[in-house]
Amino acid sequence: MDIPVRQATDDEVASFDSHGWVRLPRLVDPGTVADLRERALSYLEARAREHRTLVDQAFGQSRDIADADDLFRAVSRAMAGNAARLLRGVEAVRIQVTNLLVKEPGEHGATEFHQDFPWMPMDRSAMLTVWLALVDVPADMGSLRFYSGSHRYGVLGRSFTRAGDDQLTQHPWLKELELSPPLDLKAGDATVHHALTVHGAPANQRDTPRLSFTVTYFDADALYTGTPYQQTDGLGLGVNKPFDHPRFPCLRP
């Protein structure tokens, strides 16, 4: 399936390297985004609305959506070339997870500021997430915000473990960094952030759901550390071995 996804420019690659995040306008063509949106809405209608964890209180999700849907799978593979370009020194990437995210007005609150990497069982932090808007997402609908340059400070610890204990309460000095401006995104626009970039999102203040598709990619040469993690537990991965498993397809630009 041929999916029209544009290549990140040299300036966008440089901006990502400097700031730890970048906005990619019109990353995916409107027709493909419209098809993704229709499929997403049907999946979300069937989801169970559970608020068991702090993550559940911030947004709803349908994990590994690309495993169940050929179009989401094709888009995730088509965007892999950009992921490899944006991660310095990476020749190929693996897909760590695909996710369909929804932030419902009145149901979900703010997404606290956090890093993605502290939970991961990889031996290196060359990892990023593409966050693709499936609807127009004005800033007050809850588009992501980023602390620019925070990816240069290493692993800062886990969030979503206790209420009110996010990266900003753990590390107040982060507020000295530049916070990205509120972003108005059109359907088909994306933001990309490094797994060490501190990011969060406000609650949805509009009367319609914020809807997005995310794909997380990591360096294909990364080794498995054996750290307990629900996604990898029980797969038979070898400690200090590559993630050679069908759940983590290796993609080259």
Backbone hydrogen bonds, N-H to C=O, Kabsch-Sander energy under -0.5 kcal/mol:
donor,donor_aa,acceptor,acceptor_aa,energy
3,I,1,M,-0.7
5,V,3,I,-1.0
6,R,27,L,-2.1
13,V,9,T,-2.2
14,A,10,D,-2.4
15,S,11,D,-2.2
16,F,12,E,-2.2
17,D,13,V,-2.2
18,S,14,A,-1.9
19,H,15,S,-3.0
20,G,16,F,-2.5
22,V,192,V,-1.9
24,L,190,A,-3.6
27,L,24,L,-0.8
27,L,188,G,-1.4
28,V,188,G,-1.6
29,D,4,P,-1.6
33,V,29,D,-2.0
34,A,30,P,-2.4
35,D,31,G,-1.8
36,L,32,T,-2.5
37,R,33,V,-2.6
38,E,34,A,-2.1
39,R,35,D,-2.0
40,A,36,L,-2.8
41,L,37,R,-2.4
42,S,38,E,-1.4
43,Y,39,R,-2.0
44,L,40,A,-2.6
45,E,41,L,-1.7
46,A,42,S,-0.7
46,A,43,Y,-0.7
47,R,44,L,-0.9
50,E,48,A,-1.2
57,Q,53,T,-1.3
58,A,54,L,-0.8
58,A,55,V,-1.2
59,F,55,V,-1.9
60,G,102,V,-3.3
62,S,100,L,-1.8
64,D,98,T,-2.8
65,I,62,S,-0.7
65,I,98,T,-0.5
67,D,64,D,-1.5
68,A,64,D,-0.6
68,A,65,I,-1.1
69,D,65,I,-0.9
73,R,69,D,-1.9
74,A,70,D,-2.3
75,V,71,L,-2.4
76,S,72,F,-2.2
77,R,73,R,-1.8
78,A,74,A,-2.2
79,M,75,V,-1.7
80,A,77,R,-1.0
83,A,79,M,-1.5
84,A,80,A,-2.2
85,R,81,G,-1.8
86,L,82,N,-2.4
87,L,83,A,-1.8
88,R,86,L,-0.7
90,V,87,L,-1.7
91,E,89,G,-0.5
93,V,251,L,-2.5
94,R,218,F,-2.7
95,I,249,P,-1.2
96,Q,94,R,-0.6
96,Q,216,T,-3.3
97,V,216,T,-1.0
99,N,214,T,-2.6
100,L,62,S,-1.2
101,L,99,N,-0.6
101,L,212,S,-2.9
102,V,60,G,-2.3
103,K,210,R,-2.1
104,E,102,V,-0.6
107,E,104,E,-1.1
108,H,104,E,-2.2
109,G,57,Q,-2.7
111,T,201,A,-3.1
112,E,110,A,-0.7
114,H,199,H,-2.3
116,D,195,A,-1.1
117,F,195,A,-2.3
119,W,116,D,-0.8
120,M,117,F,-2.7
123,D,223,L,-1.5
127,M,125,S,-1.8
128,L,217,Y,-2.2
129,T,193,H,-2.4
130,V,215,V,-2.8
131,W,129,T,-0.6
131,W,191,T,-3.3
132,L,130,V,-0.7
132,L,213,F,-3.0
133,A,131,W,-0.5
133,A,189,D,-2.6
134,L,211,L,-2.3
135,V,211,L,-0.8
137,V,185,L,-2.7
141,M,138,P,-2.5
142,G,139,A,-1.7
143,S,139,A,-0.7
145,R,200,G,-2.7
147,Y,198,V,-2.6
148,S,146,F,-1.0
148,S,178,E,-2.5
149,G,19,H,-2.4
150,S,147,Y,-2.0
152,R,149,G,-1.8
153,Y,150,S,-1.6
154,G,151,H,-0.7
165,D,162,R,-1.8
166,D,164,G,-0.6
167,Q,113,F,-2.4
170,Q,166,D,-2.0
171,H,167,Q,-2.5
174,L,171,H,-2.2
175,K,172,P,-1.7
176,E,173,W,-2.1
177,L,174,L,-2.0
180,S,146,F,-3.1
185,L,137,V,-2.9
185,L,183,L,-0.7
188,G,133,A,-2.7
189,D,186,K,-2.8
190,A,24,L,-1.6
191,T,131,W,-2.0
192,V,22,V,-2.6
193,H,129,T,-2.0
194,H,20,G,-2.5
195,A,127,M,-2.7
197,T,194,H,-1.7
199,H,114,H,-2.4
200,G,145,R,-1.9
201,A,111,T,-2.0
205,Q,140,D,-3.2
205,Q,203,A,-0.7
210,R,103,K,-2.2
211,L,209,P,-0.5
212,S,101,L,-2.3
213,F,132,L,-2.4
214,T,99,N,-3.1
215,V,130,V,-1.8
216,T,97,V,-2.6
217,Y,128,L,-2.6
217,Y,215,V,-0.5
218,F,94,R,-2.3
219,D,126,A,-2.1
220,A,92,A,-2.4
222,A,219,D,-2.0
224,Y,241,K,-2.7
225,T,121,P,-2.5
232,T,229,Y,-1.1
233,D,229,Y,-2.5
235,L,232,T,-1.8
240,N,224,Y,-3.8
241,K,238,G,-1.8
243,F,222,A,-0.7
244,D,242,P,-1.7
245,H,243,F,-1.7
248,F,245,H,-2.4
251,L,93,V,-3.6
251,L,249,P,-0.5
